[in-house]
Amino acid sequence: MSTLRSMLGAVALTSLALSASACKDNNGNCASRNDEIRLGLAPACEGCHITGNKPFFASLTAFENGLVYDERYVKPGDPDNSMLIQMLEGTAPGSYPQMPPGQPYGELVANGRVTLSIEKVKAWIRELPPPPERLEAPEPEAFNVRRLSAEEMVVSLMEQLGLTLEDFVSTSDPDWRNKAYVVNGGKLFLWPGDWAPGISGEYVSDSRSVERFDALGGGNSLLYRKRDVSFGPSAAQTLVQMSQAWCARAVDKKGNTAVLRHVTLTDTSSSNPDAVQKNLRTLYLRMLGQPPSEAEAKALYEQVYLPLEAQNTRLAWIGVCASLVRHPLWITY
């Protein structure tokens, strides 16, 4: 994700001045202060969070419902343990320790692109009162969710699972990048038919690489085929196969900690329960971009991990990983 778009509104907000006196309105709440914080953070955050399944900056209503009064992100009175502060400071757990990605928030403040300091955000959290009894209902038009494209699924999953192109294709030929890919068998490779190299379609060992990509909804400019923006049975079936095969590749890859961050395959729910729980929550955060609720973590552990662990831990972590890839929060943006 780029912060380029998030910088476009900086000029309009450079004169923003936060004041504690603006907090209270006629009803005794802090709606105006919340909006000041929203606008102050917007130059750094709205580029990625004005649409999609986390449109926190689409409106004040979205900001309050999705971020301010969700204790996964903001813990009233406790800024240091609030994930919002941790992300701004670059110390958050999971795949995205820093928000916005690319450039630390403190540097954006230092160079004047953002005027709201982290200390002011902390002060706001310390003074944040309880939410009103009834928050304003979200505006349906503020939410614009779409499915990930086939290209986004391929690239994102490789990154999240710690895989690279070389995990799927033969690189023994020094000139391999300028020839049709020789695909290693059994890896369920997916690749666009119009991405060079390999556009000749002369795939070896796994000729269905392009077919799978097409089934996932990918387009092909050489064949004048548009992307399929729906998510039908073919895409679902392909994603199920892809998630299982690629998660297995990630678990089996030597030295790869993308899935097994806090455990090894020798750790079980009996021998090391704390590590198993920690790894499960970390993987959830890595794949879906938010920590699981207690109910979600419990369901994932009891309904996915434990039944598969009865066979072996390798299968258990492949199953947990694959189930997260098929989660609606992963499939959509």
C-alpha positions in Angstrom: 0.0 0.0 0.0 1.2 3.4 -0.9 0.9 6.6 1.2 1.0 8.8 -1.9 -2.8 9.4 -1.9 -2.8 9.9 1.8 -0.5 12.9 1.3 -2.8 14.8 -1.0 -4.9 16.2 1.7 -2.0 17.5 3.8 -2.0 21.1 2.6 -5.6 21.5 3.5 -4.9 20.3 7.1 -1.7 22.1 7.9 -3.5 24.7 9.9 -5.4 22.2 12.0 -5.0 23.1 15.7 -6.3 20.7 18.4 -7.6 22.1 21.6 -9.1 20.4 24.6 -11.8 23.1 24.8 -13.3 21.7 21.5 -14.0 18.4 23.1 -17.3 19.0 24.7 -20.4 19.8 22.7 -23.9 20.8 24.0 -24.6 17.1 24.8 -21.4 16.7 26.8 -19.7 14.3 24.4 -16.5 14.5 22.4 -17.8 14.2 18.8 -16.0 17.4 17.7 -12.7 16.2 19.3 -13.0 12.8 17.6 -13.5 14.5 14.3 -10.4 16.7 14.8 -8.4 13.6 15.4 -9.9 11.9 12.4 -9.0 14.9 10.2 -5.5 15.2 11.8 -4.7 11.5 11.0 -6.4 11.6 7.6 -3.4 12.7 5.5 -1.4 9.7 6.7 -4.3 7.1 6.8 -7.1 7.8 4.5 -5.3 6.7 1.4 -5.7 3.1 2.5 -8.7 3.5 4.8 -11.3 5.6 3.0 -12.7 2.6 1.2 -12.5 -1.2 1.5 -13.5 -3.3 4.5 -11.8 -0.9 6.9 -13.0 2.5 5.7 -12.2 4.2 9.1 -11.7 7.6 7.5 -14.8 7.7 5.2 -16.7 9.7 7.7 -16.9 10.6 11.4 -19.5 7.8 11.8 -17.1 5.3 10.3 -14.2 6.6 12.4 -16.1 6.3 15.6 -17.9 2.9 14.9 -14.9 1.2 13.3 -11.9 2.6 15.3 -12.5 5.0 18.2 -14.9 2.8 20.2 -13.3 -0.6 19.2 -11.0 -1.6 22.0 -9.0 -3.7 19.6 -7.6 -0.4 18.3 -8.2 2.2 21.0 -8.2 1.5 24.8 -9.7 4.5 26.5 -7.3 6.0 29.1 -4.5 3.7 28.0 -2.7 5.0 24.9 0.4 2.9 25.2 -1.6 -0.3 25.0 -3.8 0.9 22.1 -2.9 -0.6 18.8 -3.5 2.7 17.1 -0.6 4.2 19.0 1.5 1.1 18.5 1.0 1.3 14.7 1.9 5.0 14.6 5.0 4.3 16.6 5.9 1.2 14.5 5.7 -1.3 17.4 2.4 -3.1 16.7 2.4 -6.9 16.5 1.5 -8.8 13.3 2.2 -8.2 9.6 1.8 -4.4 9.8 3.8 -3.1 12.8 3.8 0.4 11.3 1.0 2.5 9.9 1.2 4.1 7.4 3.6 1.7 5.8 6.6 3.0 4.0 7.5 6.1 6.2 7.2 6.4 10.0 4.4 8.6 11.2 6.9 10.6 13.2 8.8 11.5 10.0 5.6 12.7 8.4 5.1 15.0 11.4 8.7 16.2 11.3 8.5 17.2 7.6 5.2 18.9 8.0 3.1 16.5 5.9 1.0 15.8 9.0 0.4 18.3 11.8 -1.1 15.9 14.4 1.6 14.6 16.7 1.5 11.2 18.4 1.5 12.9 21.8 -1.7 14.7 20.9 -3.3 11.4 19.8 -2.2 9.9 23.2 -3.7 12.8 25.1 -7.0 12.3 23.2 -7.0 8.6 24.2 -6.3 9.4 27.8 -9.3 11.8 27.9 -11.6 9.7 25.7 -15.0 9.3 27.5 -17.2 6.3 27.2 -19.1 6.1 23.9 -22.7 7.4 23.8 -25.4 4.9 24.6 -26.2 4.7 20.9 -23.7 5.5 18.2 -24.9 6.8 14.9 -25.6 4.0 12.5 -23.0 3.6 9.8 -23.8 5.0 6.4 -24.1 2.2 3.8 -22.7 4.4 1.0 -19.5 4.8 3.0 -18.7 1.2 2.6 -17.3 0.1 -0.8 -16.0 -3.5 -0.5 -14.8 -5.5 -3.5 -13.2 -8.9 -3.9 -9.4 -9.1 -4.4 -8.4 -9.5 -7.9 -6.5 -12.6 -9.0 -3.3 -10.6 -9.2 -3.7 -9.3 -5.7 -4.4 -12.8 -4.3 -1.3 -14.3 -5.9 1.0 -11.5 -4.9 -0.5 -10.9 -1.4 -0.5 -14.6 -0.5 3.1 -15.1 -1.6 4.1 -12.1 0.6 2.1 -13.2 3.7 3.3 -16.8 3.5 6.9 -16.0 3.0 7.0 -17.5 -0.4 8.8 -16.3 -3.6 8.5 -17.1 -7.2 11.6 -19.3 -6.9 9.6 -21.6 -4.5 7.4 -22.6 -7.5 9.6 -22.6 -10.6 12.9 -24.1 -11.7 15.8 -21.7 -11.7 18.6 -24.1 -12.7 19.0 -22.5 -16.2 20.9 -19.2 -15.8 18.7 -17.7 -18.5 15.5 -19.0 -16.9 13.9 -15.6 -16.5 13.9 -15.1 -20.3 12.2 -18.3 -21.1 9.0 -20.1 -20.4 8.8 -21.1 -16.8 9.6 -24.7 -15.9 7.1 -25.2 -13.0 7.9 -27.5 -10.2 5.3 -30.2 -10.0 2.9 -30.5 -7.1 3.0 -26.9 -6.0 -0.3 -25.7 -7.5 1.3 -22.7 -9.2 -0.9 -19.9 -10.4 0.4 -17.4 -12.9 -1.1 -15.0 -15.5 -0.7 -16.1 -19.1 0.2 -12.5 -20.2 2.9 -11.8 -17.7 6.4 -12.1 -19.1 8.5 -14.2 -19.1 6.5 -17.3 -19.9 3.9 -15.7 -22.2 4.4 -18.4 -24.8 2.4 -20.8 -22.6 5.0 -23.5 -22.8 4.8 -24.5 -19.1 6.4 -27.7 -18.1 5.1 -30.1 -15.4 2.1 -27.9 -14.5 0.3 -26.8 -17.7 -2.7 -25.6 -15.7 -0.9 -22.7 -14.1 -2.7 -20.2 -16.4 -6.0 -22.1 -16.2 -6.0 -21.8 -12.4 -5.3 -18.1 -12.7 -8.1 -17.6 -15.1 -10.5 -19.5 -12.8 -9.5 -17.2 -10.0 -10.9 -14.4 -12.0 -7.7 -13.2 -13.7 -7.8 -11.5 -17.1 -5.6 -12.1 -20.1 -4.8 -9.2 -22.4 -3.4 -11.5 -25.0 -6.7 -13.3 -25.3 -8.8 -10.2 -24.8 -10.3 -11.7 -21.6 -11.4 -9.2 -19.0 -11.1 -9.9 -15.2 -14.1 -11.5 -13.6 -15.0 -9.3 -10.6 -17.5 -11.8 -9.3 -16.6 -14.6 -6.9 -18.3 -17.7 -8.3 -17.8 -21.5 -7.8 -14.7 -21.7 -10.0 -12.9 -18.9 -8.0 -13.9 -20.4 -4.7 -12.7 -23.9 -5.7 -9.4 -22.6 -7.0 -8.9 -20.5 -3.8 -9.5 -23.6 -1.6 -6.9 -25.6 -3.5 -4.5 -22.7 -3.6 -4.8 -22.0 0.1 -4.2 -25.6 1.1 -1.2 -26.1 -1.3 0.5 -22.7 -0.6 0.0 -22.9 3.2 1.6 -26.4 3.1 4.5 -24.9 1.1 4.9 -22.2 3.7 4.9 -24.7 6.6 7.4 -27.0 4.9 9.8 -24.2 3.8 12.9 -24.4 5.9 13.6 -21.3 8.0 10.2 -19.7 7.1 8.5 -18.2 10.1 5.5 -16.7 8.3 3.1 -19.4 9.6 5.2 -20.9 12.5 6.3 -17.7 14.2 6.1 -18.8 17.8 5.9 -22.6 17.5 7.6 -25.6 15.9 5.9 -28.7 14.6 6.9 -30.4 17.9 4.8 -28.0 20.0 1.3 -29.3 20.7 -1.7 -28.0 22.7 -0.6 -30.3 25.5 3.1 -29.7 25.5 3.1 -26.0 24.9 -0.4 -24.6 24.9 0.6 -20.9 25.4 2.8 -20.9 22.3 0.1 -22.5 20.3 -2.4 -19.9 21.3 0.1 -17.1 20.7 0.9 -18.4 17.3 -2.7 -18.8 16.3 -3.5 -15.2 17.3 -0.4 -13.9 15.5 -1.3 -15.7 12.3 -4.8 -14.4 12.4 -3.5 -10.9 12.8 -0.9 -11.4 10.0 -3.5 -12.8 7.5 -6.5 -10.6 8.3 -4.9 -7.4 9.6 -6.7 -7.3 12.9 -6.5 -9.3 16.1 -9.2 -11.9 16.7 -11.9 -11.5 19.2 -12.0 -14.1 22.0 -14.9 -15.9 20.3 -13.0 -16.0 17.0 -9.8 -17.2 18.5 -11.7 -19.9 20.4 -13.6 -21.1 17.3 -10.5 -21.3 15.2 -8.7 -23.2 18.0 -11.5 -25.6 18.8 -13.1 -26.1 15.4 -10.0 -26.1 13.1 -6.7 -26.5 15.0 -7.6 -29.2 17.6 -9.4 -31.7 15.3 -6.5 -31.6 12.8 -3.8 -31.7 15.5 -5.2 -35.1 16.4 -3.6 -36.3 13.2 -0.5 -34.1 13.3 0.6 -30.5 14.0 1.7 -29.9 10.4 -1.8 -30.6 9.1 -3.2 -28.5 12.0 -1.3 -25.3 11.0 -1.9 -25.9 7.3 -5.6 -26.0 8.1 -5.6 -22.9 10.3 -3.6 -21.0 7.6 -5.9 -22.1 4.8 -9.1 -21.3 6.7 -7.8 -17.7 7.2 -7.1 -17.4 3.5 -10.7 -18.2 2.8 -12.0 -15.8 5.4 -14.2 -13.0 4.0 -11.8 -10.4 5.5 -9.0 -11.9 3.4 -10.9 -12.2 0.2 -12.3 -8.7 0.2 -10.8 -5.2 0.2 
